């Protein structure tokens, strides 16, 4: 199981299968503008425990990470 490290607030958190979540979203045609951070949190929570009081922080961080993922994908396929 691959872990991706993401800055959430003041902490760096290792999240399992985040690459799989992002790949699923990307392959379904969802751009960073089309998706809400809480939707990413819902998908990521299938593989990871996300504390309820930190959902907003995770949503913000994962939205940014998904934007980077999409930019990297577009750069490598261009």
PDB file of N, CA, C and O in Angstrom, chain B, residues numbered from 101:
ATOM      1  N   UNK B 101       0.839  -1.165   0.000  1.00  0.00           N
ATOM      2  CA  UNK B 101       0.000   0.000   0.000  1.00  0.00           C
ATOM      3  C   UNK B 101       0.894   1.240   0.000  1.00  0.00           C
ATOM      4  O   UNK B 101       1.741   1.415   0.875  1.00  0.00           O
ATOM      5  N   UNK B 102       0.687   2.081  -0.986  1.00  0.00           N
ATOM      6  CA  UNK B 102       1.489   3.290  -1.123  1.00  0.00           C
ATOM      7  C   UNK B 102       0.933   4.403  -0.238  1.00  0.00           C
ATOM      8  O   UNK B 102      -0.279   4.586  -0.133  1.00  0.00           O
ATOM      9  N   UNK B 103       1.828   5.128   0.384  1.00  0.00           N
ATOM     10  CA  UNK B 103       1.449   6.287   1.201  1.00  0.00           C
ATOM     11  C   UNK B 103       1.938   7.557   0.511  1.00  0.00           C
ATOM     12  O   UNK B 103       3.041   7.608  -0.034  1.00  0.00           O
ATOM     13  N   UNK B 104       1.097   8.564   0.549  1.00  0.00           N
ATOM     14  CA  UNK B 104       1.442   9.884   0.041  1.00  0.00           C
ATOM     15  C   UNK B 104       1.414  10.826   1.234  1.00  0.00           C
ATOM     16  O   UNK B 104       0.461  10.831   2.013  1.00  0.00           O
ATOM     17  N   UNK B 105       2.457  11.615   1.368  1.00  0.00           N
ATOM     18  CA  UNK B 105       2.548  12.538   2.494  1.00  0.00           C
ATOM     19  C   UNK B 105       2.012  13.904   2.079  1.00  0.00           C
ATOM     20  O   UNK B 105       2.414  14.472   1.064  1.00  0.00           O
ATOM     21  N   UNK B 106       1.095  14.410   2.896  1.00  0.00           N
ATOM     22  CA  UNK B 106       0.398  15.663   2.605  1.00  0.00           C
ATOM     23  C   UNK B 106       0.461  16.548   3.847  1.00  0.00           C
ATOM     24  O   UNK B 106       0.304  16.070   4.970  1.00  0.00           O
ATOM     25  N   UNK B 107       0.690  17.838   3.633  1.00  0.00           N
ATOM     26  CA  UNK B 107       0.655  18.793   4.744  1.00  0.00           C
ATOM     27  C   UNK B 107      -0.798  19.159   5.029  1.00  0.00           C
ATOM     28  O   UNK B 107      -1.502  19.721   4.190  1.00  0.00           O
ATOM     29  N   UNK B 108      -1.215  18.819   6.238  1.00  0.00           N
ATOM     30  CA  UNK B 108      -2.575  19.132   6.696  1.00  0.00           C
ATOM     31  C   UNK B 108      -2.393  20.033   7.921  1.00  0.00           C
ATOM     32  O   UNK B 108      -1.964  19.577   8.980  1.00  0.00           O
ATOM     33  N   UNK B 109      -2.718  21.294   7.763  1.00  0.00           N
ATOM     34  CA  UNK B 109      -2.472  22.235   8.855  1.00  0.00           C
ATOM     35  C   UNK B 109      -0.978  22.295   9.132  1.00  0.00           C
ATOM     36  O   UNK B 109      -0.188  22.557   8.226  1.00  0.00           O
ATOM     37  N   UNK B 110      -0.589  22.055  10.374  1.00  0.00           N
ATOM     38  CA  UNK B 110       0.822  22.100  10.769  1.00  0.00           C
ATOM     39  C   UNK B 110       1.493  20.730  10.752  1.00  0.00           C
ATOM     40  O   UNK B 110       2.657  20.607  11.135  1.00  0.00           O
ATOM     41  N   UNK B 111       0.781  19.714  10.320  1.00  0.00           N
ATOM     42  CA  UNK B 111       1.316  18.344  10.364  1.00  0.00           C
ATOM     43  C   UNK B 111       1.480  17.773   8.963  1.00  0.00           C
ATOM     44  O   UNK B 111       0.777  18.162   8.031  1.00  0.00           O
ATOM     45  N   UNK B 112       2.411  16.852   8.833  1.00  0.00           N
ATOM     46  CA  UNK B 112       2.568  16.088   7.597  1.00  0.00           C
ATOM     47  C   UNK B 112       1.981  14.707   7.871  1.00  0.00           C
ATOM     48  O   UNK B 112       2.427  13.996   8.771  1.00  0.00           O
ATOM     49  N   UNK B 113       0.973  14.342   7.079  1.00  0.00           N
ATOM     50  CA  UNK B 113       0.225  13.113   7.291  1.00  0.00           C
ATOM     51  C   UNK B 113       0.445  12.175   6.108  1.00  0.00           C
ATOM     52  O   UNK B 113       0.392  12.595   4.952  1.00  0.00           O
ATOM     53  N   UNK B 114       0.690  10.909   6.408  1.00  0.00           N
ATOM     54  CA  UNK B 114       0.794   9.889   5.369  1.00  0.00           C
ATOM     55  C   UNK B 114      -0.572   9.290   5.101  1.00  0.00           C
ATOM     56  O   UNK B 114      -1.197   8.735   6.005  1.00  0.00           O
ATOM     57  N   UNK B 115      -1.038   9.397   3.874  1.00  0.00           N
ATOM     58  CA  UNK B 115      -2.344   8.869   3.495  1.00  0.00           C
ATOM     59  C   UNK B 115      -2.188   7.704   2.531  1.00  0.00           C
ATOM     60  O   UNK B 115      -1.429   7.780   1.565  1.00  0.00           O
ATOM     61  N   UNK B 116      -2.904   6.640   2.800  1.00  0.00           N
ATOM     62  CA  UNK B 116      -2.844   5.444   1.962  1.00  0.00           C
ATOM     63  C   UNK B 116      -3.716   5.616   0.721  1.00  0.00           C
ATOM     64  O   UNK B 116      -4.806   6.183   0.785  1.00  0.00           O
ATOM     65  N   UNK B 117      -3.220   5.119  -0.398  1.00  0.00           N
ATOM     66  CA  UNK B 117      -3.966   5.026  -1.654  1.00  0.00           C
ATOM     67  C   UNK B 117      -4.491   6.356  -2.190  1.00  0.00           C
ATOM     68  O   UNK B 117      -5.473   6.376  -2.932  1.00  0.00           O
ATOM     69  N   UNK B 118      -3.861   7.445  -1.829  1.00  0.00           N
ATOM     70  CA  UNK B 118      -4.296   8.735  -2.358  1.00  0.00           C
ATOM     71  C   UNK B 118      -4.083   8.793  -3.865  1.00  0.00           C
ATOM     72  O   UNK B 118      -4.874   9.403  -4.584  1.00  0.00           O
ATOM     73  N   UNK B 119      -3.021   8.163  -4.340  1.00  0.00           N
ATOM     74  CA  UNK B 119      -2.790   8.108  -5.784  1.00  0.00           C
ATOM     75  C   UNK B 119      -3.942   7.397  -6.490  1.00  0.00           C
ATOM     76  O   UNK B 119      -4.343   7.800  -7.582  1.00  0.00           O
ATOM     77  N   UNK B 120      -4.471   6.352  -5.879  1.00  0.00           N
ATOM     78  CA  UNK B 120      -5.606   5.622  -6.456  1.00  0.00           C
ATOM     79  C   UNK B 120      -6.849   6.513  -6.503  1.00  0.00           C
ATOM     80  O   UNK B 120      -7.569   6.527  -7.502  1.00  0.00           O
ATOM     81  N   UNK B 121      -7.097   7.253  -5.422  1.00  0.00           N
ATOM     82  CA  UNK B 121      -8.245   8.163  -5.363  1.00  0.00           C
ATOM     83  C   UNK B 121      -8.118   9.225  -6.450  1.00  0.00           C
ATOM     84  O   UNK B 121      -9.076   9.479  -7.181  1.00  0.00           O
ATOM     85  N   UNK B 122      -6.952   9.845  -6.563  1.00  0.00           N
ATOM     86  CA  UNK B 122      -6.747  10.887  -7.571  1.00  0.00           C
ATOM     87  C   UNK B 122      -6.858  10.320  -8.981  1.00  0.00           C
ATOM     88  O   UNK B 122      -7.435  10.958  -9.861  1.00  0.00           O
ATOM     89  N   UNK B 123      -6.317   9.139  -9.200  1.00  0.00           N
ATOM     90  CA  UNK B 123      -6.379   8.504 -10.527  1.00  0.00           C
ATOM     91  C   UNK B 123      -7.838   8.236 -10.909  1.00  0.00           C
ATOM     92  O   UNK B 123      -8.233   8.459 -12.053  1.00  0.00           O
ATOM     93  N   UNK B 124      -8.626   7.765  -9.960  1.00  0.00           N
ATOM     94  CA  UNK B 124     -10.057   7.519 -10.203  1.00  0.00           C
ATOM     95  C   UNK B 124     -10.767   8.805 -10.607  1.00  0.00           C
ATOM     96  O   UNK B 124     -11.523   8.832 -11.578  1.00  0.00           O
ATOM     97  N   UNK B 125     -10.515   9.867  -9.849  1.00  0.00           N
ATOM     98  CA  UNK B 125     -11.149  11.150 -10.152  1.00  0.00           C
ATOM     99  C   UNK B 125     -10.716  11.663 -11.522  1.00  0.00           C
ATOM    100  O   UNK B 125     -11.538  12.122 -12.315  1.00  0.00           O
ATOM    101  N   UNK B 126      -9.425  11.578 -11.784  1.00  0.00           N
ATOM    102  CA  UNK B 126      -8.874  12.064 -13.051  1.00  0.00           C
ATOM    103  C   UNK B 126      -9.463  11.282 -14.229  1.00  0.00           C
ATOM    104  O   UNK B 126      -9.862  11.870 -15.235  1.00  0.00           O
ATOM    105  N   UNK B 127      -9.511   9.962 -14.096  1.00  0.00           N
ATOM    106  CA  UNK B 127     -10.039   9.111 -15.169  1.00  0.00           C
ATOM    107  C   UNK B 127     -11.535   9.296 -15.384  1.00  0.00           C
ATOM    108  O   UNK B 127     -12.051   9.005 -16.463  1.00  0.00           O
ATOM    109  N   UNK B 128     -12.233   9.781 -14.358  1.00  0.00           N
ATOM    110  CA  UNK B 128     -13.662  10.047 -14.515  1.00  0.00           C
ATOM    111  C   UNK B 128     -13.911  11.418 -15.138  1.00  0.00           C
ATOM    112  O   UNK B 128     -15.058  11.814 -15.347  1.00  0.00           O
ATOM    113  N   UNK B 129     -12.820  12.144 -15.434  1.00  0.00           N
ATOM    114  CA  UNK B 129     -12.937  13.424 -16.120  1.00  0.00           C
ATOM    115  C   UNK B 129     -13.169  14.616 -15.208  1.00  0.00           C
ATOM    116  O   UNK B 129     -13.516  15.699 -15.678  1.00  0.00           O
ATOM    117  N   UNK B 130     -12.982  14.427 -13.913  1.00  0.00           N
ATOM    118  CA  UNK B 130     -13.216  15.533 -12.977  1.00  0.00           C
ATOM    119  C   UNK B 130     -11.966  16.391 -12.846  1.00  0.00           C
ATOM    120  O   UNK B 130     -10.904  15.915 -12.445  1.00  0.00           O
ATOM    121  N   UNK B 131     -12.114  17.655 -13.191  1.00  0.00           N
ATOM    122  CA  UNK B 131     -11.009  18.597 -13.033  1.00  0.00           C
ATOM    123  C   UNK B 131     -11.018  19.115 -11.601  1.00  0.00           C
ATOM    124  O   UNK B 131     -12.007  18.940 -10.889  1.00  0.00           O
ATOM    125  N   UNK B 132      -9.933  19.750 -11.166  1.00  0.00           N
ATOM    126  CA  UNK B 132      -9.919  20.328  -9.813  1.00  0.00           C
ATOM    127  C   UNK B 132     -11.056  21.333  -9.591  1.00  0.00           C
ATOM    128  O   UNK B 132     -11.522  21.504  -8.465  1.00  0.00           O
ATOM    129  N   UNK B 133     -11.498  21.992 -10.659  1.00  0.00           N
ATOM    130  CA  UNK B 133     -12.594  22.959 -10.535  1.00  0.00           C
ATOM    131  C   UNK B 133     -13.957  22.281 -10.413  1.00  0.00           C
ATOM    132  O   UNK B 133     -14.916  22.878  -9.923  1.00  0.00           O
ATOM    133  N   UNK B 134     -14.032  21.018 -10.867  1.00  0.00           N
ATOM    134  CA  UNK B 134     -15.301  20.293 -10.855  1.00  0.00           C
ATOM    135  C   UNK B 134     -15.584  19.584  -9.536  1.00  0.00           C
ATOM    136  O   UNK B 134     -16.703  19.130  -9.298  1.00  0.00           O
ATOM    137  N   UNK B 135     -14.582  19.490  -8.692  1.00  0.00           N
ATOM    138  CA  UNK B 135     -14.727  18.649  -7.510  1.00  0.00           C
ATOM    139  C   UNK B 135     -14.603  19.456  -6.235  1.00  0.00           C
ATOM    140  O   UNK B 135     -13.833  20.413  -6.152  1.00  0.00           O
ATOM    141  N   UNK B 136     -15.355  19.063  -5.278  1.00  0.00           N
ATOM    142  CA  UNK B 136     -15.357  19.695  -3.964  1.00  0.00           C
ATOM    143  C   UNK B 136     -14.390  18.915  -3.079  1.00  0.00           C
ATOM    144  O   UNK B 136     -14.342  17.687  -3.142  1.00  0.00           O
ATOM    145  N   UNK B 137     -13.634  19.613  -2.267  1.00  0.00           N
ATOM    146  CA  UNK B 137     -12.652  18.960  -1.402  1.00  0.00           C
ATOM    147  C   UNK B 137     -13.252  17.894  -0.506  1.00  0.00           C
ATOM    148  O   UNK B 137     -12.603  16.893  -0.203  1.00  0.00           O
ATOM    149  N   UNK B 138     -14.493  18.106  -0.080  1.00  0.00           N
ATOM    150  CA  UNK B 138     -15.133  17.114   0.785  1.00  0.00           C
ATOM    151  C   UNK B 138     -15.415  15.814   0.035  1.00  0.00           C
ATOM    152  O   UNK B 138     -15.450  14.744   0.644  1.00  0.00           O
ATOM    153  N   UNK B 139     -15.614  15.897  -1.273  1.00  0.00           N
ATOM    154  CA  UNK B 139     -15.790  14.679  -2.069  1.00  0.00           C
ATOM    155  C   UNK B 139     -14.484  13.871  -2.073  1.00  0.00           C
ATOM    156  O   UNK B 139     -14.506  12.644  -1.976  1.00  0.00           O
ATOM    157  N   UNK B 140     -13.357  14.566  -2.184  1.00  0.00           N
ATOM    158  CA  UNK B 140     -12.065  13.887  -2.138  1.00  0.00           C
ATOM    159  C   UNK B 140     -11.866  13.261  -0.755  1.00  0.00           C
ATOM    160  O   UNK B 140     -11.389  12.132  -0.645  1.00  0.00           O
ATOM    161  N   UNK B 141     -12.229  13.993   0.291  1.00  0.00           N
ATOM    162  CA  UNK B 141     -12.120  13.470   1.657  1.00  0.00           C
ATOM    163  C   UNK B 141     -12.968  12.209   1.797  1.00  0.00           C
ATOM    164  O   UNK B 141     -12.516  11.227   2.387  1.00  0.00           O
ATOM    165  N   UNK B 142     -14.189  12.222   1.264  1.00  0.00           N
ATOM    166  CA  UNK B 142     -15.056  11.041   1.339  1.00  0.00           C
ATOM    167  C   UNK B 142     -14.393   9.829   0.694  1.00  0.00           C
ATOM    168  O   UNK B 142     -14.436   8.727   1.241  1.00  0.00           O
ATOM    169  N   UNK B 143     -13.784  10.034  -0.459  1.00  0.00           N
ATOM    170  CA  UNK B 143     -13.117   8.924  -1.148  1.00  0.00           C
ATOM    171  C   UNK B 143     -11.866   8.481  -0.391  1.00  0.00           C
ATOM    172  O   UNK B 143     -11.617   7.285  -0.245  1.00  0.00           O
ATOM    173  N   UNK B 144     -11.095   9.431   0.081  1.00  0.00           N
ATOM    174  CA  UNK B 144      -9.867   9.101   0.809  1.00  0.00           C
ATOM    175  C   UNK B 144     -10.176   8.409   2.127  1.00  0.00           C
ATOM    176  O   UNK B 144      -9.384   7.594   2.600  1.00  0.00           O
ATOM    177  N   UNK B 145     -11.314   8.724   2.720  1.00  0.00           N
ATOM    178  CA  UNK B 145     -11.655   8.126   4.010  1.00  0.00           C
ATOM    179  C   UNK B 145     -11.997   6.649   3.894  1.00  0.00           C
ATOM    180  O   UNK B 145     -12.074   5.953   4.906  1.00  0.00           O
ATOM    181  N   UNK B 146     -12.200   6.166   2.689  1.00  0.00           N
ATOM    182  CA  UNK B 146     -12.401   4.734   2.487  1.00  0.00           C
ATOM    183  C   UNK B 146     -11.135   3.970   2.879  1.00  0.00           C
ATOM    184  O   UNK B 146     -11.210   2.835   3.349  1.00  0.00           O
ATOM    185  N   UNK B 147      -9.972   4.599   2.683  1.00  0.00           N
ATOM    186  CA  UNK B 147      -8.676   3.974   2.966  1.00  0.00           C
ATOM    187  C   UNK B 147      -7.994   4.517   4.216  1.00  0.00           C
ATOM    188  O   UNK B 147      -7.044   3.913   4.715  1.00  0.00           O
ATOM    189  N   UNK B 148      -8.467   5.647   4.725  1.00  0.00           N
ATOM    190  CA  UNK B 148      -7.785   6.350   5.812  1.00  0.00           C
ATOM    191  C   UNK B 148      -8.779   6.859   6.841  1.00  0.00           C
ATOM    192  O   UNK B 148      -9.915   7.203   6.515  1.00  0.00           O
ATOM    193  N   UNK B 149      -8.333   6.901   8.082  1.00  0.00           N
ATOM    194  CA  UNK B 149      -9.139   7.555   9.110  1.00  0.00           C
ATOM    195  C   UNK B 149      -8.908   9.055   9.002  1.00  0.00           C
ATOM    196  O   UNK B 149      -7.771   9.527   9.017  1.00  0.00           O
ATOM    197  N   UNK B 150      -9.997   9.789   8.892  1.00  0.00           N
ATOM    198  CA  UNK B 150      -9.918  11.246   8.847  1.00  0.00           C
ATOM    199  C   UNK B 150     -10.754  11.776  10.011  1.00  0.00           C
ATOM    200  O   UNK B 150     -11.974  11.607  10.029  1.00  0.00           O
ATOM    201  N   UNK B 151     -10.103  12.412  10.978  1.00  0.00           N
ATOM    202  CA  UNK B 151     -10.834  12.906  12.147  1.00  0.00           C
ATOM    203  C   UNK B 151     -11.933  13.885  11.735  1.00  0.00           C
ATOM    204  O   UNK B 151     -11.681  14.813  10.966  1.00  0.00           O
ATOM    205  N   UNK B 152     -13.130  13.684  12.235  1.00  0.00           N
ATOM    206  CA  UNK B 152     -14.254  14.554  11.844  1.00  0.00           C
ATOM    207  C   UNK B 152     -13.982  16.043  12.038  1.00  0.00           C
ATOM    208  O   UNK B 152     -14.431  16.863  11.237  1.00  0.00           O
ATOM    209  N   UNK B 153     -13.260  16.395  13.081  1.00  0.00           N
ATOM    210  CA  UNK B 153     -13.013  17.820  13.333  1.00  0.00           C
ATOM    211  C   UNK B 153     -11.970  18.414  12.383  1.00  0.00           C
ATOM    212  O   UNK B 153     -11.735  19.622  12.399  1.00  0.00           O
ATOM    213  N   UNK B 154     -11.343  17.567  11.555  1.00  0.00           N
ATOM    214  CA  UNK B 154     -10.332  18.057  10.609  1.00  0.00           C
ATOM    215  C   UNK B 154     -10.758  17.922   9.144  1.00  0.00           C
ATOM    216  O   UNK B 154      -9.941  18.111   8.242  1.00  0.00           O
ATOM    217  N   UNK B 155     -12.010  17.600   8.907  1.00  0.00           N
ATOM    218  CA  UNK B 155     -12.480  17.415   7.528  1.00  0.00           C
ATOM    219  C   UNK B 155     -12.214  18.648   6.679  1.00  0.00           C
ATOM    220  O   UNK B 155     -11.785  18.517   5.532  1.00  0.00           O
ATOM    221  N   UNK B 156     -12.454  19.833   7.205  1.00  0.00           N
ATOM    222  CA  UNK B 156     -12.217  21.061   6.445  1.00  0.00           C
ATOM    223  C   UNK B 156     -10.762  21.235   6.063  1.00  0.00           C
ATOM    224  O   UNK B 156     -10.456  21.609   4.931  1.00  0.00           O
ATOM    225  N   UNK B 157      -9.863  20.967   6.993  1.00  0.00           N
ATOM    226  CA  UNK B 157      -8.424  21.081   6.716  1.00  0.00           C
ATOM    227  C   UNK B 157      -7.993  20.041   5.688  1.00  0.00           C
ATOM    228  O   UNK B 157      -7.203  20.343   4.793  1.00  0.00           O
ATOM    229  N   UNK B 158      -8.506  18.826   5.810  1.00  0.00           N
ATOM    230  CA  UNK B 158      -8.192  17.783   4.836  1.00  0.00           C
ATOM    231  C   UNK B 158      -8.747  18.155   3.467  1.00  0.00           C
ATOM    232  O   UNK B 158      -8.069  17.976   2.455  1.00  0.00           O
ATOM    233  N   UNK B 159      -9.969  18.669   3.425  1.00  0.00           N
ATOM    234  CA  UNK B 159     -10.593  19.050   2.154  1.00  0.00           C
ATOM    235  C   UNK B 159      -9.751  20.102   1.431  1.00  0.00           C
ATOM    236  O   UNK B 159      -9.531  20.007   0.223  1.00  0.00           O
ATOM    237  N   UNK B 160      -9.291  21.086   2.163  1.00  0.00           N
ATOM    238  CA  UNK B 160      -8.465  22.146   1.565  1.00  0.00           C
ATOM    239  C   UNK B 160      -7.146  21.568   1.042  1.00  0.00           C
ATOM    240  O   UNK B 160      -6.746  21.844  -0.089  1.00  0.00           O
ATOM    241  N   UNK B 161      -6.484  20.774   1.866  1.00  0.00           N
ATOM    242  CA  UNK B 161      -5.184  20.223   1.482  1.00  0.00           C
ATOM    243  C   UNK B 161      -5.317  19.241   0.314  1.00  0.00           C
ATOM    244  O   UNK B 161      -4.507  19.268  -0.613  1.00  0.00           O
ATOM    245  N   UNK B 162      -6.322  18.384   0.354  1.00  0.00           N
ATOM    246  CA  UNK B 162      -6.475  17.388  -0.710  1.00  0.00           C
ATOM    247  C   UNK B 162      -6.908  18.026  -2.022  1.00  0.00           C
ATOM    248  O   UNK B 162      -6.556  17.534  -3.094  1.00  0.00           O
ATOM    249  N   UNK B 163      -7.662  19.106  -1.951  1.00  0.00           N
ATOM    250  CA  UNK B 163      -8.013  19.839  -3.178  1.00  0.00           C
ATOM    251  C   UNK B 163      -6.760  20.388  -3.845  1.00  0.00           C
ATOM    252  O   UNK B 163      -6.603  20.291  -5.062  1.00  0.00           O
ATOM    253  N   UNK B 164      -5.872  20.963  -3.043  1.00  0.00           N
ATOM    254  CA  UNK B 164      -4.614  21.485  -3.584  1.00  0.00           C
ATOM    255  C   UNK B 164      -3.773  20.356  -4.177  1.00  0.00           C
ATOM    256  O   UNK B 164      -3.207  20.493  -5.262  1.00  0.00           O
ATOM    257  N   UNK B 165      -3.700  19.253  -3.461  1.00  0.00           N
ATOM    258  CA  UNK B 165      -2.914  18.108  -3.947  1.00  0.00           C
ATOM    259  C   UNK B 165      -3.501  17.545  -5.239  1.00  0.00           C
ATOM    260  O   UNK B 165      -2.755  17.146  -6.134  1.00  0.00           O
ATOM    261  N   UNK B 166      -4.814  17.510  -5.344  1.00  0.00           N
ATOM    262  CA  UNK B 166      -5.430  17.013  -6.568  1.00  0.00           C
ATOM    263  C   UNK B 166      -5.139  17.961  -7.734  1.00  0.00           C
ATOM    264  O   UNK B 166      -4.927  17.514  -8.861  1.00  0.00           O
ATOM    265  N   UNK B 167      -5.129  19.244  -7.468  1.00  0.00           N
ATOM    266  CA  UNK B 167      -4.761  20.210  -8.504  1.00  0.00           C
ATOM    267  C   UNK B 167      -3.345  19.964  -9.006  1.00  0.00           C
ATOM    268  O   UNK B 167      -3.097  20.011 -10.211  1.00  0.00           O
ATOM    269  N   UNK B 168      -2.410  19.701  -8.086  1.00  0.00           N
ATOM    270  CA  UNK B 168      -1.029  19.395  -8.471  1.00  0.00           C
ATOM    271  C   UNK B 168      -0.968  18.101  -9.272  1.00  0.00           C
ATOM    272  O   UNK B 168      -0.259  18.012 -10.274  1.00  0.00           O
ATOM    273  N   UNK B 169      -1.713  17.107  -8.822  1.00  0.00           N
ATOM    274  CA  UNK B 169      -1.754  15.818  -9.517  1.00  0.00           C
ATOM    275  C   UNK B 169      -2.207  16.017 -10.971  1.00  0.00           C
ATOM    276  O   UNK B 169      -1.598  15.478 -11.894  1.00  0.00           O
ATOM    277  N   UNK B 170      -3.267  16.788 -11.163  1.00  0.00           N
ATOM    278  CA  UNK B 170      -3.787  17.028 -12.514  1.00  0.00           C
ATOM    279  C   UNK B 170      -2.791  17.796 -13.362  1.00  0.00           C
ATOM    280  O   UNK B 170      -2.605  17.476 -14.535  1.00  0.00           O
ATOM    281  N   UNK B 171      -2.148  18.805 -12.790  1.00  0.00           N
ATOM    282  CA  UNK B 171      -1.140  19.567 -13.546  1.00  0.00           C
ATOM    283  C   UNK B 171       0.005  18.653 -13.961  1.00  0.00           C
ATOM    284  O   UNK B 171       0.482  18.729 -15.093  1.00  0.00           O
ATOM    285  N   UNK B 172       0.449  17.786 -13.049  1.00  0.00           N
ATOM    286  CA  UNK B 172       1.524  16.849 -13.367  1.00  0.00           C
ATOM    287  C   UNK B 172       1.101  15.894 -14.470  1.00  0.00           C
ATOM    288  O   UNK B 172       1.894  15.594 -15.363  1.00  0.00           O
ATOM    289  N   UNK B 173      -0.127  15.416 -14.424  1.00  0.00           N
ATOM    290  CA  UNK B 173      -0.633  14.502 -15.443  1.00  0.00           C
ATOM    291  C   UNK B 173      -0.648  15.187 -16.814  1.00  0.00           C
ATOM    292  O   UNK B 173      -0.226  14.608 -17.815  1.00  0.00           O
ATOM    293  N   UNK B 174      -1.134  16.412 -16.840  1.00  0.00           N
ATOM    294  CA  UNK B 174      -1.215  17.147 -18.098  1.00  0.00           C
ATOM    295  C   UNK B 174       0.183  17.450 -18.627  1.00  0.00           C
ATOM    296  O   UNK B 174       0.411  17.424 -19.836  1.00  0.00           O
ATOM    297  N   UNK B 175       1.106  17.734 -17.732  1.00  0.00           N
ATOM    298  CA  UNK B 175       2.480  18.029 -18.150  1.00  0.00           C
ATOM    299  C   UNK B 175       3.150  16.780 -18.728  1.00  0.00           C
ATOM    300  O   UNK B 175       3.836  16.863 -19.746  1.00  0.00           O
ATOM    301  N   UNK B 176       2.960  15.645 -18.099  1.00  0.00           N
ATOM    302  CA  UNK B 176       3.627  14.419 -18.543  1.00  0.00           C
ATOM    303  C   UNK B 176       2.971  13.817 -19.785  1.00  0.00           C
ATOM    304  O   UNK B 176       3.611  13.044 -20.498  1.00  0.00           O
ATOM    305  N   UNK B 177       1.694  14.158 -20.062  1.00  0.00           N
ATOM    306  CA  UNK B 177       1.042  13.634 -21.256  1.00  0.00           C
ATOM    307  C   UNK B 177       1.099  14.614 -22.422  1.00  0.00           C
ATOM    308  O   UNK B 177       0.708  14.271 -23.538  1.00  0.00           O
ATOM    309  N   UNK B 178       1.578  15.822 -22.176  1.00  0.00           N
ATOM    310  CA  UNK B 178       1.653  16.832 -23.246  1.00  0.00           C
ATOM    311  C   UNK B 178       2.869  16.619 -24.132  1.00  0.00           C
ATOM    312  O   UNK B 178       3.084  17.376 -25.078  1.00  0.00           O
TER     313      UNK B 178
END
